[in-house]
């Protein structure tokens, strides 16, 4: 694809998938933390964590839409700042989104997100780290593909 918007959106979706996988693995496989990314989305959409399959689906769609949108923002921002340390910038972006998400839910007093355990914070931090890294790797791949003549 030679469209910055599409490249960013797809990269954000890929990063979002990786981040959600880490988030869910940490919670369900390793029993570390309890607040999932889908819980954040559900809280912001419904005013409570998803309570049934339909709400889970809507919350996951919202999460992936948000992840894709963040990829678009990153794709448009990165040329402004330079491509040097690209992966580090992706990680920093992912962690920045994690911090901003926590701050926003605290400032707006989202009821179920006011008291987050250390384990959930660490789990979400690691998943956001992975989101930023994988998004940057995917976007760099699209950019390199475009730079090759005849690609």
N, C-alpha and C positions, 0 to 999 in steps of 0.2 A: 504494500500500500504506500502510496506517496502522499498521503494526506496526514498532516500533523494531528488533526483532531482524531481521526480514526486510529492512528498509531497509538496515541495517548490513551484513548478509550480502551482499546484491546489490551494494551499493556497494563492499565489499571485493573481490568477484569482478571487478567492472569495473576497479577499481584494479589488481588482480592481473594482469588481462589486459594493461593498459597497461604495467605494470612489466615483465612478462615480454617483451612486444614490444620495449621499449627494450633490455632485457638481451640478447635474441637478436640484434637489429639491430646493436648495438655489437660483439658478438662475431663474428657471421657476415658482416655486410656491411662493417663498418669494420675488422675484424680487430684489435679493441682489447679485450684481456682474454681470459680463457679459462674462467673459472668461472661457470657458469650457475646460476640459481635452482634449476633442476631437479637440479643436482649437489648443492646443499645438502640438498635433500629426500632424494635418493638416499643420500647419506652417512649421514643420520640414520636412515633406514629400513633400508637393507641393509648399512651399514658400509663402503660403497664407492660410487663414482659409478655411475649406471645404465650397464649394459653391453649391454643389448639393448632391443628395442621394448617388451616387456612391463614391464621395469623403468622405462623412460621414462614409460610410461602411468601406472603406479602413483605415480611420483615427481611427475608433473604433477598428478595428482588430489590428492595430499597437499599440494602447493604451493598449489593453488587452494582447497582446504579451509582451509588455514592463512590465506590471504589473506582469505577470507570471514570467518573467525573473528576476525581482527584488525579487520575492518570492524565487526563486532558490538561488540567491545570499545570501539572509537572512538565508535560511536553511543551507547553507554551512558555513556561518560566525558564527552563533550563538553558535555552539559547541566550537569554538575557544575561545570565550569570557566567556562562562558559561551560564547556564540556569537560573541563579538567576536574578530576576526582568525581566522576559521574556517579559511581556506585555509592560513594560516601554521601553524596548529595541526595540520592534516593533513600538511603537509610535515614538520613537526617529528616527528610520530608515525612517519611512514615512515622517516625517518633514524634515529630512536631504535630502530626494529625492526632496521634494518641493523646498527647498532652492537651491539645485544644479541645478534643472531644470530652476529656475528663473535666476540663475547666468549664466548658459550656454547660454540661449537665449539672455541675455543681452550682454555677451561677443562676441557672434557671430552676434550680431546686427540683430536678427530676426525682420523684419520690423513691424509686427503687435503686437509684444510683448515687445516693448521698453518702452511703457507708459501704465503701468497697474494701474488701479484704486485701492484704498484702499479696496473697497468692493470685487473686484475680488481676490485680494491677500488674504483677510480674508477667502473668500469662498474656495479658493484652499487650503489654510492652513488647514481649518477644514476638508475638504475632504481627504487630505493627512494624517491627524491625524487618521481619521477613517480607511483609507486604512491600515496604519501600525498596528493599534489595531486589526482589523478584521483578517488581514493576520497572526498576531502572535497567535490569539485565534485559528484560523483554524489549523495552524501548530502545536500548542501545543496539539490539539486534536488528530492529526495524530501520534504525538510522544507518547502520553499517550496510544493510542490504540496499538502501537507496543510494549510497555513495558509490557502489560498484557500478561501473559502466555496463549498460545492457541488462541490468537487473530489473 
